[in-house]
Amino acid sequence: MAVTAALPTARSGPASSGEALLWPWWSQQATDTVQLLLGEGDMAAAGAQHPVIDACEQLAADVLAPGRLVMLCDSGTSALETAYAALRLEPGSEVLACTHSFRATVTAMLPQGLVPVLCDTDPATGGIDLDDAAARLTRRTAALVVTHTWGRPVPLDVVRRFCARHHLALVVDCSHAHGLAWQGQPVGLAGDVTVWSCGTWKMASGGKAGLLATSDRMVWERALVLGQPKHRALERVRDERLRALAVTGVGHNRRPSPVAAALVADHLRRLPHTLATKNERQAAVEQLLARHLPALTPLPDPAGRTAGALYKWHWRTAHGHRPDTVVKALRAAGVRAALPARPLHEAPLFTDPRLASGLGLHVAIPDPDGFPGTARLLDRLVEIDTRDAYEPLPDGDPDPYDHALATAAERLPETGF
C-alpha cells in the first residue's frame, strides 16, 4: 500500500499539501449528482431505463470496450457469475483458471455447477501457463478464464489461439485492468465475455459495482434476463424465449443503484489522468527505491502493454532478505506494504474436498506441488497498494517515499540495503 497519513474528512478531491488522500475519491460533479439522486429517492432503478445507469454503460463501452454491448452489475463478482451463466456451459463442465488470481474469478463459477481446474502461472507474465493448461484439458473442459492480475497483461493472441484450437469459451477478468491495452488493443475486446470489478479501490470504483461486456447479442440478452430487472430485460431482449423468461426473471437482480453508476462514470471520465499519474508516480518511486533500497527490484514492466497502469506495485527482495522483514520495515516507515495474497491452490476450498462437497459444489483438488511457476512468481515479493499514487505531488513538495524508503533502509538489519 502507499505512504500512510491522516485522511481529510472530505472525499471529493485530491488532498492538500502535506496530506495523502488514499483512493478512491470522486469529483464535486459526482458528489452533486449523488445528492440529486438521493433527493429523487429511486435507488432501486427497477424501471426499463435510468439515465445515469444508461450513460455509465455507454461511457464504459466507449472507454473500455469500444463496439461491445455493456451491462452494469452490482459487483465484479456478480458480473462474473452472470458471464459464466450467460455462456450456457453445461453443469459439470470444467473451466481452466490460473491459481494466481483473485478468488472471485474462480468462486463465481461454482453456483453454475462449473468445476474450476487450477493451472500454473507463467512467472514472466503473471498469467496462466498455457502449456500447463493444455496438460489439464479433458473432454469436459469447456472454457478458459484469464485474469490480468495486478494490471499485468496476459498475451491475448496466444490465449485466443489456444481457445480456438481447443474450442473453449474465453472469459477475461479485467478487474485490475481498467484502461489496459495489449499490443494496441483494449483488453476488453478479447473475450467472449469480459468483466471488470468497479468496487473497493479499483481504478474505476462505484464503491460496489461491476461491468460485463460482450460482442455476442445472445450472450448479452441472456445476461440481461439472468441479472437485470424485469422491465429492463423486456425492453431490450429480442429473443422470444428469453422474453418469456424475463417476465419472471430467474431469481437474480444484479443491477446496481444509480449512485454506484454515477461514481463509476466519474472515474471513467478521469481514467486517462489516473493512468498517466500512476505511471509517473511509479517511475519516480522506482528511482527512489534504487537509491535507498537497491536490494529491492521492481518486477519488469509487462511485455506487450501499450496502455494502462499497474493496479499494484511489486518489488522482489534479494536472496537472503526475508520479505516479511522488509514489509515490517516498510510499514514502520509509513509505506503501506504487504505480502501478496497466496495462490488459490493453497486455500481450504482446494485442499479439503469435504468443504465444497458439503455445499453441493464441485472442485478439482490439485496436486499442491504442481505449481512451480506460481512459486517462482511469488518468491520474495513485496506488494505496495498504490492508493496514494492517483494524483501528482503538489509543486515543490518533497516525495514522501524519499523519506519513507530511506527510513526503511535504516531499520533493516541486513547489509546491502
N, C-alpha and C positions, 0 to 999 in steps of 0.2 A: 504494500500500500504506500502511500506517499507521506511527505513530511507532516507531522501532527501539529495542529494549532487549535486554539479555541475557535469555535464556529460562531459567526454572527447569527443573530436571530432571523434576519431577512434571508429568503432563499430565492430571490428573483433576479439575481445578477452576480457578477464576479465580486470577489472580496476587495475591500480597500487595502491600501498599502499596509503590509505587516500582518495581514490575515490570510490564512489558507482556507479558502472555502472549498469543501470537498463536494465533488459532483455526486448527484445531479442538482442543478438549479434551472430555473426557467425564466424567460423574459417577462417584462412588465406586461407586454401584449398578451402572453399566455395567462398571466395572473388575472388580467381584466376579463379575458374570455371565460375563465373558470368562474369568476364571480357572476357573470351573466348567466352561465349555465346553472349555477346553484340557485339563482333567483327564479329561473324558469321551472326548476324542480323536476325535470324529466330525466332522472338518472338511469332509468331502465332502457330508454331509447328502443322500445319494443316495436315501433312502427316500421312501415316499409322503408322509410328514408329518415335520415337525420343528417342535416347539412354538415355538421362538424365531423361526424364519422365518415361520411362520404368523401369529404375534402381530404381527410387524412389518408384514406385508402388511395385516392388519386395521386396525392403527393408521394406516398410510398412507392407507387408504381413508377412515377417519374424519376425518383431519386435512386431507388434500389433495384428495380426490375422493370426497365422500360419495355412496354408492349405486353406485359403479363397481367392477368387478372389477379387482383389482390383483395384479401379479406382480412379485416382486423379482428383479432380474438382477444380474450381477456387475460391471456398469458402466453408465453412461449411454449409452455407445456401443453396448453390447450391447442395451440397451433399444430404441434407435433402429433397429438392424439388425433386431431381432425385429419391431418395429412395421411397418417397410416390408414385410417378408416376409409378415406376418400379414394385411396388406391385400390380398394376392394381386393385385398390379399386374403387368401383363404386362411381361416384359423388353423394353427399348426404350422403355417409357413415360417421359414427361418429368414432372419434378416441379419446380414453381416454388419457389424459395427465395431469401431475401434475401442479398445479398452481405455484409451486415453481420451476421454470425452466427459462432458457433464452428464450426470446421472439421468436427467430427463430425456436426453437423446435416446436412451435405451428403455427406461421405465415407461415412457409414454406408449410404447408398442404393446405392453403387457395386457392392458384391458381389451385389446382387439384379438387376443388369443395368439399373438405372434410370438415367436421364440427368438430371442436375441442370441446371436452367436458372436462372442467376443473375439476380435482379431488383434494381432500385434500392431505396434506402432512403427512407422518409418522414422527413425530418430533424426533424419535430415529435414523432414517436413513437419513432424509432429502429427501427421495424419495417418490414415490407415495404411498398413503394409499390404499391398495388393497381392504380393506373392504368397504371404501367409493367408490372406483371404481366399485365394484360389485353392489352397490346400484344404480349406474348411468347407468348400462347396459340397452340397449334397443334392439329391433330386428334389428336396423340399425347399431349397434356397430360392427365395422369390424377390428379394430386394437387397439393396446396399444403402446404408446411410453414412454420409461423411460429415465431419464437423471441422470447421475452420477454427480450431481451438486456439484461444488467446489472440485471434486475429491473424493467424499464420495460415496462408492459403494452401489447400491441397491441390496438387497438379490435376486440374479438371479434365484435360484432354485424355490423360491416361485413364482416369476414372470412368469417363463416358465410354471409351473403347471397351473397357472391362465389362461394363454393364451391358453394352450392346452384344458383345461376344457371348455372354452367358445369359442373355435375355432376362435381365434384372431391372426392376424399377429402381430409380435413383431418388433418394431423399437427401437434400442438402440442408444442414443445420448451420445457419449463418448468425447464430445468437451473439457471437463475439466479433462479427464481421460486417458491421454497418459501413457501407461505402467502399468495401473491399473490391478490388478488381484483380483478376489474374490474367496476365498477358493481354491486357487491354479490355477484357470483357468483365462486366459486373458479375460477381459470383452468384447473384440472384437469378441469373438466366440459365444456370447449368442443370438443375434438377427437373425431374417430372413434377416434383413439388419441392418448394424451398420455403424455409421458415426462418423467422427471426424472433428472438425474445426482445421485448421492449419494456422490461421490468428492471427493478432494483437500480443498479448502477450502469446499465448498458449505455452505449453512446447515443442511442435514441430511446429514452425511457419515458413511459407514462406512469411510472410507479409500479404498475402491474398491467401488462398488455403484451400482445404478440401479433405477428403478421404471417400470413400464408400467401404464397404466390404460385401460380401455375399458368402454363400456356394451353392446357387442355380444358376445354369448356366443360366436358362431362365431369372431370375431377373437381372443377370449381363448383359446379352445380351440386354434386354430392356433398361437398364441403359445406355449402350453404344449408342444405337440408340437415346435415349432421350437427352443425354448430351455430346456426343463426335463428333468430325468432321467426315464427310462422309468417308474419306479414311480409318480412323482407324476402324470405325464400320464395313465397308465392309470387311476388312481384318480378323476381329475376330469373327463376328457373323456367326453362322452356320444355324440358323433357316431361311428358305427361305422367309417367310412372313416378318420377321424383316429385312432381307437383302434388300427386295424390298423397305421398308420404309427408309432404310439407304441411298438410292440413293439421296433422297432429305433431309433427316432429318425431324424433326418435329418442327423446329423453335428455337432450343436452341443450343448454343455452350458453354459448361461449362468447357472446358479444360483450364487449366492454362498455363502460359508461362513456358518454361524450367527454367527460373530464379527462379520462385517460387519452382519448383521441386528440384533444386539444394539446396535451402535454407532449405526446409523441410527435405531432406535427411541428411543434415549436423546435424540437431537437432536430428533426429532419431538415428544417429550413436553415439551421445553423451548422449542419453537418460538415460542409466544406471548411468552415472556420475550425471546428473541432478537430478534424483530421490534420489540418495544417499545423495547428498549435501543438497537438500531441507529438507530431513528428519533430517539430522544432525543439520541444522540451526534451524528448528522448535523446536527440543528438547532443544537447547541452549537458544533460546529466551523464551521458556516457563519457564525455570528455572529463568531467569531474571524477567519475569513477576510475578512469585510467590514471588520473593524477594521485588520488588518495588511496585507492584500494586496487592496485594493479593485479592482485591475485583473484579478483573477480572479473570475469569477462562476459559480456552480453552474448546471448545466443545470436548467431549470424542472422542478418536480415533475410526474411523468407525469399526464396528464389521464385521468380515469376510475378511477384507482387508489383503491380503498376499503379495502384491507388489504394488508399486506406491507411490505417494506422493500427498499431498493436493495441489490443484491449488491455493487456497487462505486459509488464516487462519481466524478463527472466535473465538472471545472472548466474553463471556457473563458477563455483569455488574451485580453487586449485587443489590438486591432490594433497592430502594431508591437512586440509582445513575442513572442519565439520560444518555443514550448512546450518545446523541448529545453533551452533555457537555464533556464526555470522549473523543469523536472524536475530538472536538475542542482542548482539551489539548494535545492530542497525536500529532495532526497536527502541533500545535505551537511548539512542541518539536522536530519536524522533522520526525515524523512517518507518512507514507502515509496511513492514516486510513480513513474510510468512513463508513456510514451506508449501510447495504446490500440493494440490489435492492428490491423494493416492489414486491409482487406476482402479477401474471398476471391478476387475477380476479379483481384487483383494477385499471387496465389500461382502458383507454377510449374505446378500442375495445370491452371490455367485460362489460362495464357499460352503453354504449349508443348504442342501437340497430340500430340507424339510420346511424351510421358511416360505418359499414360493408355493410349494405344493399345498401348504396349509390354507392358502387363499385361492386355490384352484388355478394358480398361474404356473407357467412352464418356462424354465430357463435351461440352457445348456451349461452344465457345470464344467468349467475349463480346467485344464492342467495348469496348476499355479506356476509351473516352471516354463510355460510355453510362450512367454512374452519377453524375450531378451531385448528386443528393440525398445520396448517401453522402459525397461530398466535403464538402458543406456541414455534415453532422452531425459529421464528424471534424475539421473545420478548427479548429486551435488548441486542441485538447482535451488536458487533463492528467488522468490516471487515478490514483485513490487506492484501494488494495485493501481497506481497512476491516477487516483481520483483527484489529485491536485494539479494535474497536467492539462487541464482543459482551458486555461487562459494563459496568455503570456505574462511574464513578470512585469510589474509596473516599471516604467523607465527609471533607471537609477537605483532600483532596489537590488540588493545582493541576492544571489540564488541561495535559497535556504538549504539546498542539497550540498552546497560547498561546505558550510559549517557542519552539517549533519554527517556527511561522509568522512570528513576529517576527524570528527569526534569518534565515530565508529572505529576508525583505524587506530586511534589511541587506546580504545577499550579492548581491542582484540589482542589476546596474549601471544598468538602465533607470530613468528618472524615472517618477513616478506611482504607485509602489508604497508 
